[in-house]
């Protein structure tokens, strides 16, 4: 069979070569390989079904393998485990190191942040993840990077400013100036108050708490997956990112956001409030489609324009409320 799912836009020749390589390792004629995204595949053989994930270094693969193993040893079972590859050999192909990861059969209803119950469960699972990783983060300080929220956001802001000649073709004033003013206000005050977030005890942060990194299995159990961006830092950094992803589903309501107990404890933290005003989602998505040159894709362009303009007025009211607080 062909290695490539033709609905996936990628290098067919590469995937066919990879498929041939894997057949020599799994020694079966019934091997199936379906691309999910770049360097991530669903792999099926007579003996196993797994996720095949590529890493750019064997060091990163081994750190992630050790991390998920440590999570389980410490009592966090709401994630996948790494599996032994055939013959126990490390799978390497054209400079990429591949791991076999446990396949979790997904629920027929995809997980999103659109419902209160899903948001509540995601926060509870993230809180448990932080509590568990606080027990062993010291062991990973030399293996994982330290979270640098302010520096990352300043860099994202600068890239957005550099991309304005292209962005101006799609959104006009007063939207652009207003969005930039939100970021400037947020960054200037966050720089003076960042220590209010740094005072927390450190944990291992997930680093990418988008809805697609939570997976509900067939039985309804929720899992946290994909640890590509794990780093050391205060839990507030993950909760800020989650709040930013929740708010469009909450009609940018400060009161509704405050009802979640994991976030409510930060509501009186000045730095947290300044950070809530930063348009991380708008900058992230515009910078991404310009970097990848996908603004010619009408669906992706529609999404990022809706993100920037569709809820502009209620988002502006939210930020004015933050300023008053």
Secondary structure, DSSP 8 states (H G I E B T S, - for coil): --S--TTS-S-HHHHHHHHHHHHHHH--TT-EEEEEETTEEEEE-SS-EEEEEEES-HHHHHHHHHHHHHHHHTT--SS--EE--GGG--EEETTEEEEEEE---B-SS---SSSHHHHHHHHHHHHHHHHHHTTTGGGGTTTS-B--HHHHHHHHHHHHHHTHHHHTTT--TTHHHHHHHHHHHHHHHHHHHTHHHHTS-EEEE-S---GGGEEEBTTS-EEE---TT-EEEETHHHHHHHHHHHHGGGTT-HHHHTTSHHHHTTTT-HHHHHHHTS-HHHHHHHHHHHHTT-TTSHHHHHHHHIIIIITHHHHHHHHHHHHH-
